């Protein structure tokens, strides 16, 4: 299968997806550490927290609802710690990379498809230890994508753009906690 964008942990571990499987590779030896089967289609590259936890987002349909799932995988064992499932009657997916906050939380952009309900976004945060949703609310906008970044002080920067038209729509910064 085709490989996704890899993530590299502070310990040198390389994590990459191929199809709906997540693979961890020892960065020094090239040996396989573990693999993890993902439910649904992978929607973002994996992210690795400083403690070695690997986060991955996926999505799939369940009846009339679509589901977006963010899972936390133990970086040492490859076992799932938790999975946070979000459902909606629109086609939803995690649209941007998963950003790790200084407190270990996982920040992401959950959005609806352009076909069903264009541009409905939720910038949300999950507790990195439990997967419980800490923040996030829906709002309407029509960018093609939201780009997320965070600094060491926990200030989240969100850039909205519409590359299909070349228009820059905005940028803002806000506290992530």
C-alpha positions as CSV (number, residue, x, y, z in Angstrom):
1,X,0.0,0.0,0.0
2,X,0.9,3.7,-0.2
3,X,2.7,5.1,2.8
4,X,1.5,8.3,4.6
5,X,3.5,11.1,6.1
6,X,5.7,9.7,8.9
7,X,6.1,11.1,12.4
8,X,9.3,10.8,14.4
9,X,9.3,10.6,18.2
10,X,11.9,12.1,20.6
11,X,13.3,8.6,21.0
12,X,13.8,8.2,17.3
13,X,10.8,5.9,16.7
14,X,9.3,6.4,13.3
15,X,5.5,5.9,12.9
16,X,3.9,5.7,9.5
17,X,0.6,4.5,8.0
18,X,0.1,2.2,5.0
19,X,-3.6,1.7,4.1
20,X,-5.4,1.4,7.4
21,X,-2.4,0.0,9.4
22,X,-0.1,2.1,11.7
23,X,3.5,0.9,11.8
24,X,6.2,1.8,14.4
25,X,9.8,1.3,13.4
26,X,12.9,1.6,15.5
27,X,14.7,4.6,14.0
28,X,18.1,3.3,14.9
29,X,17.9,-0.3,13.7
30,X,15.0,-0.1,11.2
31,X,13.3,-3.1,13.0
32,X,9.6,-3.2,13.3
33,X,8.3,-2.5,16.8
34,X,4.6,-3.1,16.4
35,X,1.7,-2.5,14.1
36,X,-1.9,-1.4,14.8
37,X,-5.0,-2.0,12.7
38,X,-7.1,1.2,12.3
39,X,-10.9,1.2,12.0
40,X,-11.9,3.2,9.0
41,X,-9.8,5.4,6.7
42,X,-6.8,7.3,8.1
43,X,-7.5,11.1,7.8
44,X,-4.3,12.7,9.2
45,X,-0.7,11.7,9.6
46,X,0.1,10.3,13.1
47,X,1.4,12.6,15.8
48,X,3.7,11.5,18.6
49,X,3.6,13.2,22.1
50,X,6.8,13.8,24.1
51,X,5.8,10.8,26.3
52,X,5.8,8.5,23.2
53,X,2.0,8.2,22.9
54,X,1.0,8.0,19.2
55,X,-2.2,9.7,18.1
56,X,-4.0,8.9,14.8
57,X,-7.3,10.0,13.3
58,X,-9.6,7.9,11.1
59,X,-13.2,8.1,9.9
60,X,-15.9,5.8,8.5
61,X,-19.7,5.5,8.0
62,X,-21.9,3.7,10.4
63,X,-25.5,3.5,9.0
64,X,-26.7,7.0,8.4
65,X,-24.0,8.6,10.6
66,X,-20.4,9.2,9.9
67,X,-17.8,8.8,12.6
68,X,-14.5,10.4,13.2
69,X,-12.2,8.6,15.6
70,X,-9.0,9.8,17.3
71,X,-7.1,6.9,19.0
72,X,-4.2,7.0,21.4
73,X,-1.7,4.2,21.0
74,X,1.0,3.3,23.5
75,X,4.3,4.0,21.7
76,X,6.1,1.1,23.5
77,X,3.6,-1.7,23.2
78,X,1.3,-0.7,20.2
79,X,-1.8,-1.2,22.4
80,X,-4.7,1.2,22.2
81,X,-5.0,3.4,25.4
82,X,-8.3,5.0,24.3
83,X,-10.4,6.0,21.3
84,X,-12.6,9.1,21.2
85,X,-15.5,8.7,18.7
86,X,-17.4,11.7,17.3
87,X,-20.6,11.1,15.3
88,X,-22.7,13.4,13.2
89,X,-25.4,13.0,10.5
90,X,-23.1,15.0,8.2
91,X,-20.0,13.5,6.7
92,X,-17.4,14.5,9.3
93,X,-13.7,14.0,9.4
94,X,-10.6,15.3,11.2
95,X,-9.2,17.6,8.5
96,X,-5.9,18.8,9.9
97,X,-3.0,17.2,11.7
98,X,-3.3,16.4,15.3
99,X,-1.5,19.0,17.4
100,X,-0.1,18.1,20.9
101,X,-0.6,20.8,23.5
102,X,2.1,21.4,26.2
103,X,-0.3,19.8,28.8
104,X,-0.6,16.7,26.6
105,X,-4.0,17.5,25.1
106,X,-4.7,16.7,21.5
107,X,-6.1,19.6,19.4
108,X,-7.7,19.0,16.0
109,X,-10.0,20.5,13.3
110,X,-13.2,18.5,12.9
111,X,-15.1,19.4,9.8
112,X,-18.0,18.4,7.6
113,X,-17.6,17.6,3.9
114,X,-18.1,20.2,1.2
115,X,-21.0,18.2,-0.2
116,X,-23.2,17.8,2.8
117,X,-22.6,20.9,4.8
118,X,-19.7,23.0,3.6
119,X,-17.2,24.4,6.0
120,X,-18.8,23.5,9.3
121,X,-15.7,23.4,11.7
122,X,-15.0,22.6,15.3
123,X,-11.5,23.2,16.7
124,X,-11.5,20.9,19.6
125,X,-9.3,19.5,22.3
126,X,-9.2,16.1,23.9
127,X,-7.6,15.2,27.2
128,X,-4.4,13.3,26.2
129,X,-4.7,10.8,29.1
130,X,-8.4,9.9,28.8
131,X,-9.7,11.0,25.4
132,X,-12.4,13.1,27.0
133,X,-13.4,16.2,25.0
134,X,-12.3,19.3,26.8
135,X,-13.3,22.1,24.4
136,X,-14.8,22.7,21.0
137,X,-17.9,24.1,19.4
138,X,-19.3,24.2,15.9
139,X,-19.1,27.3,13.8
140,X,-19.8,28.1,10.1
141,X,-17.0,29.2,7.8
142,X,-16.1,28.2,4.3
143,X,-12.3,27.7,4.1
144,X,-10.9,24.7,2.4
145,X,-8.7,24.0,5.4
146,X,-7.7,25.1,8.8
147,X,-4.0,24.9,9.7
148,X,-3.1,24.4,13.4
149,X,0.1,25.2,15.3
150,X,0.9,25.6,19.0
151,X,3.8,27.2,20.9
152,X,5.5,26.1,24.1
153,X,3.2,28.4,26.1
154,X,0.0,26.7,24.9
155,X,-1.0,29.5,22.5
156,X,-2.9,27.9,19.6
157,X,-2.6,29.6,16.2
158,X,-5.3,28.8,13.6
159,X,-4.9,29.8,10.0
160,X,-7.8,29.5,7.6
161,X,-7.3,29.6,3.9
162,X,-9.0,28.7,0.6
163,X,-6.2,27.5,-1.6
164,X,-8.6,26.5,-4.4
165,X,-9.2,30.2,-5.0
166,X,-5.9,31.6,-3.7
167,X,-7.7,33.7,-1.0
168,X,-6.3,34.1,2.4
169,X,-9.2,34.2,4.9
170,X,-7.6,34.8,8.3
171,X,-5.3,33.9,11.2
172,X,-5.9,34.0,14.9
173,X,-4.2,33.0,18.1
174,X,-5.9,31.9,21.3
175,X,-5.0,30.1,24.5
176,X,-5.5,26.3,24.2
177,X,-6.4,25.8,27.9
